[in-house]
Amino acid sequence: MRTRGVKVGDIRLAVSEAGEGGRPILLLHGFTGAKEDFSEWLDQFAAAGWHAVAPDHRGHGESDKPTGLDAYSFDILAGDARGLVDALRWDRYVLHGHSMGGFVAQRLAFADPARLTGLVLQDTGHGPIDLDAELAPMAAQIALEQGMDVLADLMLEHGSPLDTPAHQRLVKERPGYEDYGYRNLRAVSPWLYSALLRELLSGPDTLGDLSAMDPPPPTLVMVGEQDTPFLDSAKRIAGAVRGATLAVIPDAGHSPQFENPDAWWQVMSAFLDGVS
């Protein structure tokens, strides 16, 4: 695996990749995540014959962080991902989107489904997500006015709505995992946090667009069995996309690739073997 910067339009995206020359797969992380959400798997993808690329979205990690709310939206992040695919000179590829990355991946799929040899939507939704209607706007305001460190300290004190037994088990079993998540949060642009949190709360419902993809790419919908905020959404997405497969990962919450990695890889690799 190696990490490098790729110029996309007027910004630079930091990407990790392995397996150059193999079959292309792009892995998009979630809200306040990072490319490292998949970096442990890149060499394994490469060993299976894939050129696996995981970028930091703009506003995240080591990628550029432009200022202003208007610099961030799902459509803008999808444009960045499309520009990255073009820079990599990929004609067709498998697209994987986790959580917010799944919302971004859907927009790429709607624009050109025939370009995708496979689509994986993991622990994601198709419309406004169910967050506290008062606390979420307050968090966006704190990010802009007081900064991400203050917000991260508050969240560390009060916990996350995505905490699950599987997540808590992982925190106990894997030293540094919780710190890793909060480091990613602190590295996020407050402009991005505020803009995309509002879009997660009030964005359009895409279920009709998912059912209208013609032809739909081979699609895998994955979700952790404990990921209550997204479990029903995953089932509806799998029902909307013709021919989609639904995989509920046992003993996992919002991030099965960490919480039950063996089961996650078994499902993922079986799907990739089918589309390749």
Secondary structure, DSSP 4 states (H G I P E B T S, - for coil): -EEEEEEETTEEEEEEEE-TTSEEEEEE--TT--THHHHHHHHHHHHTTEEEEEEPPTTSTTS----SGGG--HHHHHHHHHHHHHHTT-SSEEEEEETHHHHHHHHHHHH-GGGEEEEEEES--SS-----TTHHHHHHHHHHHH-HHHHHHHHHHH--TT--HHHHHHHHHSTTHHHHHHHHHHHS-HHHHHHHHHHHHHPPP-HHHHHH-SSPPPEEEEEETT-HHHHHHHHHHHHHSTT-EEEEETT--S-HHHHSHHHHHHHHHHHHHHH-
